[in-house]
Amino acid sequence: MARTIATTTHVDRDGLLEFVRPRHRMLLITSRADGSPQASPVTGGVDDSGRLVVSSYPERAKTRNARRRPEVSVVVVSEEWDGPWVQVTGTCEVLDASAGEEALDAFVEYFRNIAGEHSDWEEYRRAMVEQGKSLLRITPTSWGPVATGGFPPDRA
């Protein structure tokens, strides 16, 4: 059986966002107070402005860490474990649903871009406030190539 050769494909910002949009499995890496990494598996998407977006709660480590140190990394993986992936570094902004209409509009955009239309947007907005949700918006500042695993070409 032929061995799979590892690949790396360098992409510009548009290529990055094209790769990330259909993928919702991510690993968010923030920095703890002591500087050590905190990794959290999350579901996320891309908003209309090209930011990676993740819904969370204010009490969660990822949210507290991002407020304290907004430089974060996100590893975006494919549905298939051995599918292509990319690591994105960026600056994170945290919005709380309780902050008002602008924050709630961002939650609506998050939902639409991941799951489509909701049957009752007012109900959804109320739920985000009642649940005390936070939205992490990550503006990409750098990213690696889109990569696939496998063997180096000389060993395949």
C-alpha positions as CSV (number, residue, x, y, z in Angstrom):
1,M,0.0,0.0,0.0
2,A,1.4,3.4,-0.9
3,R,2.2,5.8,1.9
4,T,0.6,9.2,2.1
5,I,2.9,12.1,1.5
6,A,2.5,15.0,3.9
7,T,1.6,18.3,2.3
8,T,1.7,22.0,3.1
9,T,-0.2,24.6,1.1
10,H,0.5,28.2,1.8
11,V,-2.6,30.4,1.5
12,D,-3.4,34.1,1.6
13,R,-6.1,35.4,3.9
14,D,-8.9,34.7,1.5
15,G,-7.6,31.1,1.0
16,L,-7.4,30.7,4.8
17,L,-11.0,31.8,5.3
18,E,-12.1,29.6,2.4
19,F,-10.5,26.7,4.2
20,V,-11.9,27.5,7.6
21,R,-15.5,28.4,6.8
22,P,-16.8,24.8,6.3
23,R,-14.8,23.5,9.3
24,H,-16.2,23.9,12.8
25,R,-13.9,21.7,14.9
26,M,-11.2,23.7,16.5
27,L,-8.7,23.7,19.3
28,L,-8.5,27.1,21.0
29,I,-5.2,27.8,22.8
30,T,-5.0,30.6,25.3
31,S,-2.5,31.5,27.9
32,R,-3.1,30.9,31.6
33,A,-2.1,33.5,34.2
34,D,1.3,31.7,34.6
35,G,1.9,31.8,30.9
36,S,1.4,28.1,30.3
37,P,-1.0,27.1,27.4
38,Q,-4.6,26.2,28.0
39,A,-6.2,24.1,25.2
40,S,-9.9,23.9,24.7
41,P,-11.7,21.9,22.1
42,V,-14.5,24.1,20.7
43,T,-17.0,24.5,17.9
44,G,-16.5,27.7,15.9
45,G,-16.9,29.5,12.6
46,V,-16.0,32.6,10.6
47,D,-18.0,35.8,10.8
48,D,-18.7,38.2,8.0
49,S,-15.6,40.2,8.8
50,G,-13.3,37.2,8.5
51,R,-12.8,36.7,12.3
52,L,-12.9,33.2,13.8
53,V,-15.8,33.1,16.3
54,V,-16.4,30.8,19.3
55,S,-19.3,30.8,21.8
56,S,-18.5,30.3,25.4
57,Y,-19.2,31.5,29.0
58,P,-17.5,34.2,31.0
59,E,-16.4,31.8,33.7
60,R,-14.7,29.4,31.3
61,A,-10.8,29.3,31.4
62,K,-10.6,30.1,27.7
63,T,-12.7,33.3,28.1
64,R,-10.9,34.5,31.2
65,N,-7.6,33.8,29.6
66,A,-8.5,35.6,26.4
67,R,-9.6,38.7,28.3
68,R,-6.3,38.8,30.2
69,R,-4.1,37.9,27.2
70,P,-5.8,38.4,23.9
71,E,-3.2,36.7,21.8
72,V,-4.5,33.2,21.1
73,S,-4.0,30.4,18.6
74,V,-6.7,28.2,17.0
75,V,-6.0,24.9,15.3
76,V,-8.8,24.3,12.8
77,V,-9.2,20.6,12.0
78,S,-11.3,18.7,9.4
79,E,-14.1,16.3,10.2
80,E,-11.9,13.4,9.3
81,W,-9.1,13.1,11.9
82,D,-6.4,12.7,9.3
83,G,-7.8,15.5,7.1
84,P,-6.1,18.9,6.4
85,W,-5.7,21.4,9.2
86,V,-4.3,24.9,9.9
87,Q,-3.0,26.8,12.9
88,V,-4.1,30.5,13.1
89,T,-2.7,33.1,15.5
90,G,-4.7,36.2,16.3
91,T,-6.1,38.8,18.6
92,C,-9.2,37.9,20.6
93,E,-12.0,40.2,21.6
94,V,-14.6,38.9,24.1
95,L,-18.2,40.1,23.8
96,D,-20.8,39.4,26.4
97,A,-24.4,38.9,25.4
98,S,-25.5,41.1,28.2
99,A,-23.6,44.0,26.7
100,G,-26.5,44.9,24.4
101,E,-27.6,44.9,20.8
102,E,-24.2,45.0,19.1
103,A,-23.1,41.9,21.0
104,L,-26.4,40.1,20.3
105,D,-26.1,41.0,16.6
106,A,-22.6,39.3,16.7
107,F,-24.2,36.1,18.2
108,V,-26.8,36.1,15.4
109,E,-24.0,36.4,12.8
110,Y,-22.1,33.6,14.5
111,F,-25.2,31.3,14.4
112,R,-26.1,32.1,10.8
113,N,-22.6,31.5,9.6
114,I,-22.4,28.1,11.2
115,A,-25.9,26.7,11.2
116,G,-28.1,29.0,9.0
117,E,-31.3,30.6,10.0
118,H,-32.9,30.2,13.4
119,S,-36.7,29.7,13.7
120,D,-37.0,32.6,16.2
121,W,-34.2,35.2,16.5
122,E,-35.8,37.0,19.4
123,E,-35.9,33.7,21.3
124,Y,-32.3,33.1,20.4
125,R,-31.2,36.5,21.6
126,R,-33.0,36.1,24.9
127,A,-31.4,32.7,25.4
128,M,-27.9,34.1,24.9
129,V,-28.6,36.7,27.5
130,E,-30.3,34.3,29.9
131,Q,-27.5,31.8,29.5
132,G,-24.9,34.5,30.1
133,K,-23.0,33.7,26.9
134,S,-19.7,35.2,25.7
135,L,-18.5,35.3,22.1
136,L,-14.8,35.1,21.3
137,R,-13.9,36.9,18.1
138,I,-10.4,36.2,16.8
139,T,-8.9,38.4,14.2
140,P,-6.2,36.4,12.4
141,T,-2.8,38.0,12.4
142,S,-0.8,35.1,11.1
143,W,-1.3,31.5,10.1
144,G,0.7,28.5,9.0
145,P,0.2,26.5,5.8
146,V,-2.8,24.3,5.4
147,A,-1.2,20.9,6.2
148,T,-1.9,17.2,5.9
149,G,-0.2,14.5,7.8
150,G,1.9,11.7,6.2
151,F,5.4,10.8,5.4
152,P,8.1,13.1,4.1
153,P,8.4,12.5,0.3
154,D,11.7,10.7,0.6
155,R,10.2,8.1,2.9
156,A,6.8,7.5,1.3
